Structures are given as structure tokens and as C-alpha cells.
Amino acid sequence: MKITVQTNVKAPVAKVWKTYTTPSDIMQWNAASEDWHTTAASVDLREGGAFTSRMEAKDGSFGFDFAGTYTKVVSNKLIEYAFGERVGMVEFVEDKDGVTIRVTFDAESEHPIDQQRQGWQAILNSFKRHVETHA
């Protein structure tokens, strides 16, 4: 099953793209809640290039690596990637209000669909806040 989340960011597409793909920025916005953070990130933004984000609970109780390989990259428009046996896609669509970012990914079987959707939406909402107020 595929899950899609999206938001509109009031910023130029070049800024949105750069903030989404720069490790130092990823470490600022890539968290679903205030009690989590990303402690390391790497990006080799090209087809066949690898990415990883180390996500950890701030209290140190749990952490994991979100990692994969880019399968298609169209600058300022599209990122497709594989992570494990799953795939994801990030679309950057310019409109009169800024950039709509749409993330579509394969659901996993360990957590309920609504929980996955809420978590990924929370990360995307954090990205929007970061771009519009800090980046």
C-alpha cells in the first residue's frame, strides 16, 4: 500500500530543494516530534547515490538509520529512492503559493497505516516550518 503526505511551502523551489537535500538542514527539520532529532545525515544526490539519516530519541532510549539509494533525481522536481524493499518519491510542484511537496512511500507492516501517515506528515510539517522560518 502506498501512503501520500503533502504540504505547501511558501518559498522558491530552489530554496525548498536545497533545504530538503542538504545534510545540515536535514538535521534541523527531520523529526516527527520534539522528543526526536536527527544526529547525522549524508546525501549523495545522484542516481545510484546513497543517503542516510540517523534518527534518535533525545533521551537516548532508541535510534535507527533511515537509509537508501536514489533511483531517479530531477533537480527541483523529483527524487525517487529505494529503502530496503520499499520505495519512495518526493515531488516538488511549483504553484502560485510556493512549492507543493508531495511524498509517496510504500507502507511497512510493523506500524498502523495512520501512525505512518501521521509520522511522515509531522516530518513534512517540520520541514515547512524550517524553510519558512529558518532556512
Backbone as CSV, one residue per row, in Angstrom:
resi,resn,N_x,N_y,N_z,CA_x,CA_y,CA_z,C_x,C_y,C_z
1,MET,0.836,-1.186,0.000,0.000,0.000,0.000,0.880,1.247,0.000
2,LYS,0.485,2.209,-0.791,1.194,3.490,-0.860,0.507,4.499,0.068
3,ILE,1.329,5.339,0.696,0.842,6.427,1.534,1.391,7.718,0.944
4,THR,0.557,8.770,0.906,0.993,10.072,0.410,0.713,11.137,1.463
5,VAL,1.706,11.999,1.678,1.554,13.182,2.530,2.038,14.373,1.719
6,GLN,1.536,15.556,2.044,1.982,16.736,1.302,1.800,17.999,2.113
7,THR,2.508,19.041,1.679,2.371,20.365,2.269,2.769,21.387,1.222
8,ASN,2.399,22.644,1.456,2.822,23.730,0.576,3.779,24.620,1.359
9,VAL,4.937,24.890,0.751,5.963,25.719,1.372,6.032,27.031,0.620
10,LYS,5.925,28.114,1.352,5.957,29.444,0.744,7.404,29.896,0.599
11,ALA,8.046,29.418,-0.480,9.442,29.732,-0.775,9.719,29.328,-2.225
12,PRO,10.763,29.884,-2.818,11.141,29.496,-4.179,11.583,28.026,-4.226
13,VAL,11.337,27.381,-5.353,11.651,25.959,-5.472,13.133,25.677,-5.250
14,ALA,14.020,26.546,-5.673,15.454,26.300,-5.475,15.793,26.233,-3.979
15,LYS,15.187,27.098,-3.185,15.417,27.093,-1.735,14.826,25.835,-1.101
16,VAL,13.623,25.468,-1.525,12.961,24.274,-0.995,13.804,23.038,-1.303
17,TRP,14.247,22.910,-2.537,15.067,21.769,-2.968,16.360,21.697,-2.150
18,LYS,17.050,22.816,-2.045,18.332,22.856,-1.332,18.147,22.460,0.131
19,THR,17.109,22.968,0.762,16.864,22.669,2.170,16.491,21.203,2.375
20,TYR,15.797,20.626,1.416,15.382,19.228,1.511,16.562,18.277,1.334
21,THR,17.605,18.727,0.623,18.687,17.823,0.234,20.047,18.148,0.856
22,THR,20.125,19.108,1.768,21.390,19.490,2.391,21.473,18.864,3.792
23,PRO,22.510,18.057,4.059,22.589,17.358,5.344,22.455,18.261,6.572
24,SER,23.087,19.420,6.593,22.984,20.284,7.778,21.552,20.766,7.990
25,ASP,20.806,20.986,6.917,19.391,21.351,7.056,18.563,20.145,7.482
26,ILE,18.813,18.985,6.886,18.069,17.772,7.235,18.145,17.532,8.741
27,MET,19.304,17.764,9.322,19.472,17.559,10.764,18.623,18.531,11.581
28,GLN,18.198,19.642,10.985,17.370,20.625,11.678,15.874,20.305,11.603
29,TRP,15.411,19.720,10.499,13.973,19.539,10.330,13.484,18.097,10.383
30,ASN,14.354,17.126,10.285,13.943,15.727,10.120,13.602,15.062,11.456
31,ALA,12.436,15.399,11.989,11.931,14.772,13.216,10.409,14.853,13.221
32,ALA,9.781,13.795,13.711,8.316,13.754,13.747,7.748,14.387,15.009
33,SER,8.611,14.581,16.029,8.152,15.201,17.273,9.339,15.836,17.983
34,GLU,9.042,16.652,18.985,10.080,17.400,19.707,11.039,16.501,20.484
35,ASP,10.622,15.273,20.790,11.486,14.385,21.568,12.400,13.513,20.704
36,TRP,12.409,13.778,19.395,13.303,13.088,18.455,14.157,14.113,17.733
37,HIS,15.291,13.652,17.213,16.135,14.503,16.380,16.974,13.636,15.447
38,THR,17.534,14.285,14.435,18.439,13.625,13.514,19.850,14.052,13.893
39,THR,20.678,13.066,14.234,22.020,13.364,14.740,23.086,13.350,13.655
40,ALA,22.777,12.764,12.503,23.725,12.734,11.381,22.936,12.517,10.100
41,ALA,23.440,13.082,9.017,22.796,12.896,7.715,23.863,12.960,6.629
42,SER,23.684,12.166,5.591,24.562,12.239,4.422,23.710,12.092,3.171
43,VAL,24.138,12.786,2.116,23.389,12.816,0.854,24.374,12.763,-0.303
44,ASP,24.204,11.785,-1.181,24.934,11.721,-2.455,23.854,11.797,-3.531
45,LEU,23.414,13.019,-3.827,22.206,13.261,-4.618,22.443,13.039,-6.112
46,ARG,22.424,11.772,-6.488,22.543,11.353,-7.891,21.959,9.957,-7.982
47,GLU,21.537,9.581,-9.176,21.019,8.226,-9.358,22.110,7.234,-8.989
48,GLY,21.800,6.318,-8.084,22.769,5.359,-7.573,23.479,5.843,-6.320
49,GLY,23.300,7.111,-5.964,23.909,7.667,-4.761,23.144,7.246,-3.520
50,ALA,23.838,7.214,-2.405,23.242,6.772,-1.145,22.864,7.961,-0.272
51,PHE,21.913,7.726,0.626,21.549,8.709,1.653,21.344,7.981,2.967
52,THR,21.539,8.686,4.055,21.241,8.149,5.371,20.957,9.291,6.336
53,SER,20.047,9.036,7.249,19.749,9.945,8.353,19.687,9.104,9.620
54,ARG,20.441,9.502,10.628,20.398,8.818,11.918,19.371,9.528,12.785
55,MET,18.275,8.842,13.096,17.198,9.419,13.897,17.238,8.779,15.278
56,GLU,17.178,9.641,16.324,17.276,9.138,17.694,16.313,9.872,18.618
57,ALA,15.830,9.149,19.613,15.089,9.789,20.695,16.079,10.648,21.465
58,LYS,15.663,11.852,21.847,16.569,12.762,22.553,17.027,12.210,23.896
59,ASP,16.250,11.328,24.494,16.655,10.735,25.772,17.607,9.546,25.587
60,GLY,17.953,9.230,24.340,18.901,8.164,24.052,18.327,6.763,24.136
61,SER,17.016,6.626,24.305,16.411,5.319,24.505,16.275,4.486,23.233
62,PHE,16.320,5.124,22.067,16.128,4.392,20.820,16.663,5.222,19.666
63,GLY,17.092,4.549,18.613,17.534,5.234,17.412,17.562,4.267,16.238
64,PHE,17.567,4.805,15.044,17.640,3.970,13.849,18.181,4.795,12.693
65,ASP,18.670,4.095,11.680,19.131,4.741,10.452,18.058,4.610,9.386
66,PHE,17.701,5.727,8.781,16.828,5.730,7.610,17.778,5.895,6.434
67,ALA,17.917,4.854,5.619,18.936,4.868,4.571,18.416,4.212,3.302
68,GLY,19.003,4.622,2.192,18.617,4.038,0.921,19.467,4.554,-0.213
69,THR,18.951,4.352,-1.421,19.658,4.719,-2.642,18.716,5.497,-3.549
70,TYR,19.215,6.586,-4.092,18.437,7.363,-5.061,18.343,6.598,-6.369
71,THR,17.136,6.517,-6.914,16.939,5.811,-8.181,16.635,6.766,-9.336
72,LYS,16.164,7.977,-9.019,15.921,8.996,-10.042,15.977,10.358,-9.367
73,VAL,16.694,11.292,-9.997,16.806,12.651,-9.473,16.627,13.625,-10.629
74,VAL,15.614,14.477,-10.529,15.380,15.550,-11.491,15.398,16.839,-10.681
75,SER,16.459,17.605,-10.816,16.682,18.779,-9.984,15.455,19.687,-9.901
76,ASN,15.099,20.077,-8.679,13.979,20.971,-8.375,12.608,20.384,-8.724
77,LYS,12.548,19.084,-9.055,11.270,18.488,-9.451,10.957,17.157,-8.779
78,LEU,11.939,16.232,-8.734,11.611,14.854,-8.354,12.807,14.139,-7.742
79,ILE,12.543,13.390,-6.679,13.511,12.458,-6.107,12.779,11.135,-5.911
80,GLU,13.323,10.068,-6.494,12.811,8.721,-6.249,13.920,7.934,-5.574
81,TYR,13.537,7.041,-4.659,14.544,6.308,-3.910,14.009,4.957,-3.457
82,ALA,14.958,4.064,-3.162,14.647,2.755,-2.597,15.248,2.710,-1.201
83,PHE,14.481,2.150,-0.265,14.988,1.942,1.094,14.523,0.570,1.546
84,GLY,15.474,-0.344,1.658,15.123,-1.736,1.904,14.356,-2.271,0.705
85,GLU,13.258,-2.930,0.981,12.406,-3.478,-0.079,11.320,-2.493,-0.510
86,ARG,11.373,-1.275,0.018,10.339,-0.276,-0.233,10.877,0.829,-1.120
87,VAL,9.950,1.626,-1.672,10.337,2.772,-2.499,9.580,4.010,-2.036
88,GLY,10.165,5.166,-2.361,9.546,6.438,-2.047,9.771,7.417,-3.176
89,MET,8.978,8.479,-3.180,9.073,9.505,-4.206,8.728,10.847,-3.562
90,VAL,9.513,11.875,-3.895,9.247,13.229,-3.426,9.087,14.104,-4.660
91,GLU,7.922,14.736,-4.785,7.648,15.631,-5.908,7.656,17.066,-5.405
92,PHE,8.257,17.956,-6.194,8.312,19.387,-5.898,7.538,20.082,-7.014
93,VAL,6.351,20.607,-6.716,5.485,21.185,-7.733,5.311,22.675,-7.443
94,GLU,5.867,23.515,-8.318,5.727,24.963,-8.157,4.305,25.388,-8.478
95,ASP,3.783,26.299,-7.665,2.480,26.899,-7.946,2.502,28.340,-7.459
96,LYS,1.396,29.023,-7.567,1.357,30.452,-7.221,1.623,30.712,-5.737
97,ASP,1.432,29.689,-4.904,1.616,29.849,-3.461,2.975,29.360,-2.965
98,GLY,3.842,28.926,-3.849,5.149,28.421,-3.448,5.421,27.081,-4.098
99,VAL,5.693,26.080,-3.258,6.014,24.739,-3.756,5.218,23.716,-2.959
100,THR,4.469,22.902,-3.655,3.810,21.776,-3.017,4.793,20.614,-3.041
101,ILE,5.042,20.066,-1.869,5.899,18.887,-1.754,4.989,17.714,-1.441
102,ARG,5.079,16.697,-2.280,4.252,15.504,-2.120,5.186,14.316,-1.951
103,VAL,5.063,13.614,-0.827,5.887,12.444,-0.539,4.990,11.211,-0.581
104,THR,5.354,10.248,-1.411,4.613,8.999,-1.532,5.582,7.863,-1.219
105,PHE,5.166,6.934,-0.381,6.061,5.849,0.022,5.275,4.572,0.268
106,ASP,5.974,3.448,0.173,5.381,2.160,0.490,5.245,2.044,1.998
107,ALA,4.065,1.681,2.453,3.847,1.444,3.880,4.616,0.197,4.301
108,GLU,4.941,0.152,5.592,5.540,-1.059,6.143,4.480,-1.769,6.973
109,SER,4.766,-2.988,7.417,3.739,-3.795,8.090,3.814,-3.752,9.612
110,GLU,4.853,-3.129,10.181,5.030,-3.148,11.632,4.117,-2.164,12.361
111,HIS,3.868,-0.986,11.763,3.078,0.056,12.413,1.776,0.300,11.640
112,PRO,0.712,0.732,12.332,-0.554,1.026,11.649,-0.377,2.116,10.579
113,ILE,-1.170,2.033,9.531,-1.112,2.981,8.408,-1.276,4.418,8.900
114,ASP,-2.248,4.669,9.772,-2.478,6.027,10.270,-1.260,6.561,11.023
115,GLN,-0.603,5.712,11.789,0.590,6.134,12.527,1.714,6.504,11.552
116,GLN,1.883,5.709,10.498,2.903,6.013,9.496,2.599,7.339,8.801
117,ARG,1.350,7.504,8.401,0.941,8.742,7.731,1.178,9.947,8.640
118,GLN,0.776,9.839,9.898,0.944,10.948,10.840,2.417,11.272,11.063
119,GLY,3.252,10.260,11.192,4.682,10.477,11.411,5.352,11.165,10.233
120,TRP,5.082,10.683,9.030,5.685,11.283,7.833,5.125,12.687,7.608
121,GLN,3.836,12.896,7.906,3.260,14.237,7.769,3.898,15.185,8.779
122,ALA,4.137,14.718,9.994,4.766,15.560,11.014,6.173,15.980,10.577
123,ILE,6.915,15.075,9.968,8.253,15.420,9.463,8.134,16.464,8.361
124,LEU,7.186,16.286,7.451,6.986,17.254,6.371,6.552,18.615,6.927
125,ASN,5.724,18.616,7.950,5.322,19.871,8.589,6.526,20.563,9.240
126,SER,7.407,19.780,9.825,8.628,20.326,10.411,9.514,20.939,9.326
127,PHE,9.587,20.268,8.180,10.344,20.813,7.034,9.769,22.159,6.619
128,LYS,8.468,22.245,6.479,7.819,23.516,6.082,8.179,24.630,7.057
129,ARG,8.048,24.361,8.363,8.387,25.366,9.379,9.849,25.803,9.250
130,HIS,10.724,24.839,9.054,12.153,25.147,8.947,12.430,26.055,7.753
131,VAL,11.882,25.718,6.590,12.113,26.541,5.390,11.556,27.937,5.570
132,GLU,10.332,28.019,6.060,9.661,29.319,6.129,10.179,30.219,7.248
133,THR,10.848,29.655,8.261,11.290,30.487,9.376,12.796,30.529,9.603
134,HIS,13.549,29.523,9.107,14.972,29.460,9.426,15.889,29.430,8.201
135,ALA,15.516,28.668,7.216,16.454,28.394,6.101,16.634,29.614,5.211
